[in-house]
Amino acid sequence: MDNLGQLLLERFENCSDAPALNDAGGMLSYRVLAGNALRVASALRLLGISEYEPVLVPVANETRDIAALIGVWVAGGVVVPIGRHSPHAVIESLRQATGARLFIANDNAVLVTRVSPQEPPIRPLLKGAALIIFTSGTTGRPKGVVLSHHAFIGKLHAIDEMLNFPPETQTLLVLQITFVFGLWVTLLTLLKGGTVWMYRRFDPAEVLAVLNEKRISEVAFVPTMIRKILTANESLAPSSAANIKSRILTGGEPFGRELSRRLQMFARNGIVDIYGLTETCSSDFFLREKDQAAFAGTIGRPGPRVQFRIADDQSRELPMQHIGELQICTPFIMNGYLDEPDLTRSSFVDGFFRTGDLAQVREDGQVELAGRIKDLIMRGGTKISPLELDHILLEHPAVAGALTTGIPDEIIGERIHALVVPRAGAGVDEAELRAFVASRIERFKCPDVYHFAQELPTGRTGKVDRNALRDLLLRKN
C-alpha cells in the first residue's frame, strides 16, 4: 500500500484502545488518533484539496500533530512540516516556495484553513509524494526535498530489518518531527503498535527522570543531546546517577570515539549510531551495538538495499583507505528537489546520490567520515547554511558586510559565529541585531556569537573567504 496514512490507519485497527501517543496533555489511544486523522482528512476534502497538493503543517511534538500528518496523507495531500513557533517570515517563505493554499492551524484544536485562493501549480515531481522537507543548501536557500510514500514506507521496513522494533515498543521522542529522524522513529513505533512519549522541548534533567521512571525501550538523540545528558548525569550524586535502560538510537552528526566510550559506560541496552540524509529517507548506514567497541568513530556498514562508493572529484571510484566523496545508490531516494531540476540532476551521477560528505573505507570494511565538502555548519545535529545567514544579516540597514562560519564546540558540535561589518557612520547594537535575525529565521539557525570588524577576510583572489574567517577565529580561541 503506497500511502502512509492508509497504511497507518490499517495497522491502527488492530490496536483499538491501546495508547498510541502521550504528551503533556495526556494519552491518545489508537482509536481516537484514527478518528482525529479522519476528521482532518474530511476537512481538507471539504476545502477541495487536490491530489498531491502541498499542505503546510505546523508541528511542535504534540499528539494533534500526528493526527494532522496522517489526515493530510489520507486526503491525498503532501505534508510540509514546519515548526509551529517559526517566525512568520519563515512560514510565509515556505508557503510561497510550495504554493500551498491549505494550512493546518494546529493551536488549540486541529483546524484546516485556506491561506490563499490560488491553487498550487501542477508539478509532476509531486506525484506519489508524501513529504516536502526543507533542508539548508549551499545556495543559501532551503531546499525542498520531495519524498514519496513508496520510498518512505520502504525505508521504514528496511530500518525495522536492522533495528527490529519490538511489538508495543515504548519510544521517547525529543527529536522534532520537522526532521526525518524524528518522523521515522515516530511512525515506525506506531506501525509496531507501540507508544510514543512526546516532549515539546529537550531538557536533559527531565529526560533522565523519564528514562528512570518509565519503561522506555527506544530513545533517539542527536549526539549533542547525549553530551548534555551525560553532563547532567555526571552532576548527580553517585547514588542517584542514572543508567539508561533503553536502546539509544543516535544520528544527525558525527558521533566520535570519545562520546561512544563515555556513553557505553552509561547505557545498558546498547547504542546504534545511524548515518543518513533527508534525500535518502535517512538511515543508510548502521553501526550496531556489537560493533561499537571495535569500530567507534565509523558509521558502520550500509543497511538493506543500500549501495555506496567513495569517489574522486570526477566521480571515479577510489580504492580502500582513500578519501573521497561518499555516494549512495538506494531505492529509497527522493523524487527530487522542489522546482529545482538542475540541482536535482547535478546531485546524481551514474545513479548515485552525491552526499557532499568525505569518507573512506577502512581495512576492516567500516566506513569512516572525514569531513564535509560543503560549508554547512553542523549545529546540534542540524545542517545550517552559512550563506543563508549572511543574506539575512545583510538585510539589516546598518550592516555593510556579513560572513558566518561554524567553530567546533564540545557540546553541540559547532557554534555559529557571525562577523559583521557596520555601514560607515552606523552603529550596530548586538541585541537589536539578534532580535532582527530571530524574527526572520528559526531559532536553531541564529548565530551564537557575534564579532565586529571593519572588513571581511579575503583570500588570494580577493574574494571573501569563509575558511579564512574560520581560521582567524580558531586562532583567537
C-alpha positions in Angstrom: 0.0 0.0 0.0 1.7 3.2 -1.2 0.0 5.7 1.2 1.5 6.2 4.7 -1.8 7.5 6.1 -3.9 4.5 4.9 -1.2 2.1 6.0 -1.1 3.6 9.5 -4.9 3.5 9.8 -5.0 -0.1 8.7 -2.5 -1.0 11.5 -4.4 1.1 14.0 -7.5 -1.1 13.6 -5.6 -3.9 15.5 -4.7 -1.7 18.4 -8.0 -0.1 19.2 -7.9 1.4 22.7 -4.2 0.8 23.3 -2.2 4.0 24.0 -0.6 5.4 20.8 0.7 8.8 21.9 1.4 10.7 25.1 2.2 14.4 25.5 1.8 17.0 28.2 -2.0 16.9 27.6 -2.3 13.2 28.3 -2.7 9.9 26.4 -4.3 9.4 23.0 -5.5 5.9 22.0 -5.1 4.5 18.5 -8.9 4.7 18.1 -9.0 8.4 19.0 -5.9 9.1 16.9 -7.5 7.5 13.9 -10.8 9.4 14.4 -8.9 12.7 14.7 -6.9 12.0 11.5 -10.1 11.2 9.6 -11.6 14.5 10.7 -8.6 16.3 9.3 -8.9 14.4 6.0 -12.6 15.3 5.8 -12.0 19.0 6.4 -9.3 19.0 3.7 -11.7 17.4 1.2 -14.4 20.0 2.0 -11.9 22.7 1.1 -11.3 21.0 -2.2 -7.8 19.6 -1.7 -6.2 18.3 -5.0 -4.3 15.1 -5.3 -0.7 15.6 -4.1 -1.3 19.2 -3.1 1.2 20.5 -0.6 -0.3 21.4 2.8 1.6 23.4 5.5 1.5 21.5 8.8 2.9 23.4 11.8 4.1 20.9 14.4 5.5 21.0 18.0 5.8 17.3 19.1 2.2 17.1 20.3 -0.4 14.3 19.7 -2.5 16.5 17.4 0.4 16.9 15.1 0.4 13.2 14.2 -3.3 13.3 13.5 -2.7 16.2 11.2 0.1 14.4 9.3 -2.0 11.3 8.8 -5.1 13.3 7.9 -3.2 15.1 5.1 -1.9 11.8 3.7 -5.4 10.1 3.8 -6.8 13.1 2.0 -4.2 12.7 -0.8 -2.1 15.7 0.1 1.6 16.2 0.7 2.8 17.2 4.2 5.1 20.2 4.5 6.2 20.1 8.2 7.3 23.3 9.8 7.9 24.3 13.5 4.8 25.7 15.0 6.7 28.6 16.6 8.7 29.5 13.5 8.8 33.3 12.6 6.0 34.4 10.3 8.7 35.2 7.6 9.8 31.6 7.6 6.2 30.3 7.3 5.5 32.7 4.5 8.6 31.8 2.6 7.6 28.1 2.7 4.1 29.0 1.6 5.5 30.8 -1.4 8.0 28.1 -2.2 5.4 25.4 -2.2 2.4 27.4 -3.4 0.4 25.9 -0.5 -3.1 27.3 -0.1 -4.0 25.0 2.8 -2.7 25.3 6.3 -3.3 23.3 9.5 -3.9 25.9 12.2 -2.9 23.5 15.0 -3.1 25.8 18.0 -5.7 24.5 20.5 -7.5 22.2 18.1 -6.8 20.9 14.6 -8.3 23.5 12.2 -7.8 23.4 8.5 -7.8 26.9 6.8 -7.3 28.2 3.3 -4.5 30.9 3.3 -4.5 31.5 -0.5 -7.3 31.4 -3.1 -4.9 30.3 -5.8 -4.3 26.6 -6.5 -0.6 25.5 -6.4 1.0 24.7 -9.7 0.8 21.2 -11.1 4.2 19.5 -10.5 4.9 16.0 -11.9 7.6 15.7 -9.2 4.9 15.6 -6.5 3.1 12.5 -8.0 3.2 9.9 -5.2 4.8 12.3 -2.8 4.2 12.1 1.0 6.5 14.9 2.3 8.4 18.0 1.3 11.1 18.6 3.9 13.1 21.8 3.7 16.8 21.5 4.4 19.6 24.0 4.2 21.5 24.3 1.0 24.8 25.6 -0.3 23.0 28.3 -2.2 21.8 29.9 1.0 18.1 29.0 0.3 16.5 26.0 1.9 15.9 23.1 -0.5 12.6 21.3 -0.6 13.3 17.6 -0.6 10.3 15.6 -2.0 9.9 12.1 -0.5 7.4 9.6 -1.9 5.1 7.3 0.1 6.7 4.4 -1.7 10.3 5.4 -0.7 9.4 6.3 2.9 7.4 3.1 3.5 10.3 1.1 2.0 12.8 2.8 4.3 10.6 2.1 7.4 10.7 -1.6 6.6 14.4 -1.5 5.9 15.1 0.2 9.2 13.0 -2.3 11.0 15.0 -5.1 9.4 18.1 -3.6 11.1 16.6 -2.5 14.4 13.7 -4.9 14.9 11.4 -2.6 17.0 9.5 -5.0 19.3 5.7 -5.0 19.3 4.2 -2.5 21.7 7.6 -0.7 21.9 7.8 2.4 24.2 9.6 5.2 22.4 10.7 8.5 23.9 10.6 11.3 21.3 12.6 14.5 21.9 13.6 15.0 18.3 11.4 17.4 16.4 9.2 15.8 13.8 10.1 18.6 11.3 13.1 16.4 10.7 13.2 13.0 9.0 14.9 11.2 12.0 12.1 12.3 14.4 9.5 11.3 11.8 10.6 7.8 11.1 11.1 7.0 14.8 7.5 8.0 15.5 5.9 6.3 12.5 7.8 3.0 13.0 6.7 2.9 16.6 3.1 3.4 15.6 3.3 0.8 12.8 4.5 -1.7 15.5 1.6 -0.9 17.8 3.8 0.9 20.4 3.5 4.1 22.3 5.3 7.4 21.6 6.0 9.6 24.6 6.3 13.1 23.0 8.1 16.0 24.5 8.0 19.5 23.1 11.4 20.6 24.3 14.6 18.8 25.3 15.6 19.1 28.9 18.5 16.8 30.0 17.3 16.5 33.6 13.7 15.8 32.5 14.9 13.2 30.0 17.0 11.4 32.7 13.9 11.3 35.0 11.7 9.9 32.3 14.2 7.2 31.4 14.4 6.2 35.0 10.7 6.3 35.7 9.2 4.8 32.6 9.9 1.6 30.8 11.2 3.2 27.6 12.6 0.7 25.1 13.8 3.1 22.4 15.1 6.7 22.5 16.5 8.7 19.7 19.0 11.5 20.2 21.5 13.6 18.2 25.0 13.4 19.8 24.6 17.0 21.1 21.7 15.8 23.3 23.8 12.9 24.5 26.6 15.2 25.6 24.2 17.3 27.6 22.6 14.2 29.2 26.0 12.9 30.1 26.9 16.2 31.7 23.7 16.4 33.6 24.1 12.8 34.9 27.7 13.4 36.0 26.5 16.3 38.2 24.2 13.9 40.1 25.3 12.2 43.3 26.5 8.6 42.6 23.5 7.2 44.4 21.1 9.0 42.1 23.0 8.8 38.8 21.1 7.1 36.1 21.8 4.1 33.9 19.8 4.3 30.7 18.0 1.0 30.2 16.7 2.0 26.8 18.3 1.3 23.5 19.8 4.5 22.2 19.5 5.5 18.6 21.7 8.3 17.5 22.5 10.2 14.3 22.4 13.5 12.6 26.1 14.4 13.2 29.4 12.5 13.7 29.3 10.5 16.9 33.0 10.2 17.7 35.1 7.8 19.6 35.2 9.6 22.9 31.5 10.1 23.1 30.9 6.5 22.2 33.3 5.4 25.0 31.5 7.6 27.6 28.1 6.5 26.6 28.9 2.8 26.7 29.6 3.1 30.4 26.2 4.8 30.8 23.8 2.9 28.5 22.9 -0.7 29.4 21.0 -1.9 26.4 23.2 -0.8 23.5 23.7 2.1 21.1 23.0 2.2 17.4 24.8 5.0 15.5 22.9 5.8 12.3 24.0 7.8 9.3 21.6 9.1 6.6 20.3 12.0 4.7 16.9 13.5 4.2 17.3 12.9 0.5 17.6 9.1 1.1 14.8 9.0 3.8 17.5 8.7 6.4 19.3 5.7 7.9 21.7 4.4 5.2 24.5 3.2 7.5 24.3 1.5 10.9 27.0 1.0 13.5 25.4 -1.8 15.5 25.7 -2.4 19.3 28.1 -5.4 18.8 30.5 -3.2 16.8 30.6 -0.2 19.0 33.7 -1.0 21.0 35.8 -2.1 17.9 34.6 0.4 15.4 33.6 3.6 17.3 34.2 6.6 15.2 32.9 5.0 12.0 29.4 5.0 10.5 29.4 1.2 10.2 28.0 -0.6 7.2 25.2 0.0 4.8 21.6 -1.0 5.5 19.3 -3.2 3.4 19.4 -2.3 -0.4 21.8 0.5 0.1 24.9 0.5 -2.2 27.7 3.1 -1.9 31.1 4.1 -3.3 33.9 6.5 -2.4 34.6 8.7 -5.5 37.1 11.3 -6.5 36.1 14.7 -8.0 35.5 13.0 -11.3 33.2 10.5 -9.7 35.6 7.7 -10.3 35.5 5.0 -7.6 38.5 5.1 -5.2 40.2 2.1 -3.6 40.0 1.3 0.1 41.6 3.8 2.5 41.4 6.7 0.0 39.3 9.7 1.0 36.7 10.9 -1.4 33.0 11.8 -1.6 30.6 9.3 -0.2 28.0 8.5 -2.9 24.9 6.4 -2.2 22.6 4.3 -4.5 19.3 3.3 -3.0 15.7 2.7 -4.0 14.6 4.8 -1.0 15.6 8.0 -2.8 13.9 11.4 -3.1 11.8 12.3 -6.1 14.0 15.4 -6.3 14.3 19.0 -5.1 11.1 21.0 -5.4 11.2 23.3 -8.5 15.0 22.8 -8.9 15.5 20.3 -11.7 19.1 21.4 -12.4 20.1 20.9 -8.7 18.3 17.5 -8.8 20.3 16.4 -11.9 23.6 17.6 -10.5 23.1 15.7 -7.2 23.3 12.4 -9.0 26.0 10.7 -11.1 25.6 7.2 -12.6 22.5 6.6 -10.3 24.5 7.5 -7.1 23.4 10.4 -4.9 26.3 12.8 -4.1 26.2 13.2 -0.3 28.8 16.0 -0.1 30.5 14.2 2.7 34.1 13.0 2.6 34.7 9.4 3.7 37.0 6.4 3.3 36.6 2.6 3.6 38.9 1.3 6.3 40.7 -2.0 6.1 38.0 -3.7 8.3 35.3 -2.6 5.8 33.8 0.0 8.0 33.1 3.5 6.5 34.6 6.4 8.3 33.7 10.1 7.7 36.5 12.6 7.0 34.7 15.9 6.9 32.4 17.8 4.6 32.8 19.1 1.1 30.2 21.8 1.7 30.4 24.8 4.0 27.4 23.7 6.0 27.6 24.2 9.7 26.6 21.2 11.9 25.0 22.6 15.0 23.2 20.2 17.3 22.8 17.6 14.6 21.2 20.1 12.2 22.9 21.3 9.0 22.7 25.1 8.6 23.7 27.1 5.6 26.1 30.0 6.5 25.2 31.8 3.2 21.5 31.9 4.3 22.6 33.6 7.5 24.8 36.0 5.5 21.9 37.1 3.4 19.6 37.7 6.4 22.3 39.8 8.2 22.8 41.9 5.1 19.2 42.8 5.1 19.8 44.9 8.2 20.1 48.6 7.2 23.2 49.1 9.4 25.1 46.1 8.1 27.6 46.5 5.2 29.1 43.1 5.2 28.5 39.7 6.9 30.1 36.3 7.0 29.2 33.3 9.1 31.0 30.1 9.9 31.0 27.1 12.3 33.5 26.8 15.2 33.9 23.4 16.9 32.1 23.1 20.2 32.3 20.1 22.6 28.6 20.2 23.5 26.7 21.0 20.2 29.3 20.1 17.6 29.7 23.6 16.2 28.6 27.0 17.3 27.6 29.6 14.7 29.9 32.7 14.6 29.0 35.8 12.6 31.4 38.5 11.6 29.6 41.8 10.9 30.9 44.9 9.2 28.8 48.0 10.1 28.0 50.6 7.5 30.0 53.7 7.6 28.7 56.1 10.3 26.2 53.5 11.5 26.3 51.8 14.9 25.1 48.2 15.2 23.6 47.2 18.5 24.1 43.5 19.1 20.9 42.9 21.0 18.9 44.6 18.3 20.7 42.6 15.6 20.0 39.3 17.4 16.3 40.3 17.6 16.3 41.2 13.9 17.7 37.8 12.9 15.4 35.9 15.2 12.4 37.5 13.6 13.4 36.1 10.2 14.8 32.6 10.8 14.3 29.6 13.0 15.9 29.8 16.5 18.3 26.9 16.0 19.8 28.8 13.0 20.5 32.0 14.8 24.2 32.9 15.4 25.6 32.1 18.8 28.5 34.6 18.8 28.8 38.0 17.0 32.1 39.6 16.1 32.5 43.1 14.6 35.2 44.3 12.3 36.0 47.0 9.6 36.3 44.4 6.8 35.7 40.8 5.9 38.7 38.4 5.4 39.6 37.7 1.8 41.6 35.0 0.0 44.3 35.2 -2.6 41.9 36.1 -5.4 40.4 39.0 -3.4 37.1 37.2 -2.8 35.6 36.9 0.7 37.0 33.8 2.3 34.9 31.8 4.8 37.7 29.5 5.6 40.0 32.4 6.4 37.3 33.6 8.9 37.2 30.2 10.5 41.0 30.0 10.8 41.1 33.5 12.3 38.5 32.7 14.9 40.2 29.4 15.8 43.5 31.2 16.3 41.7 33.7 18.6 40.3 30.8 20.7 
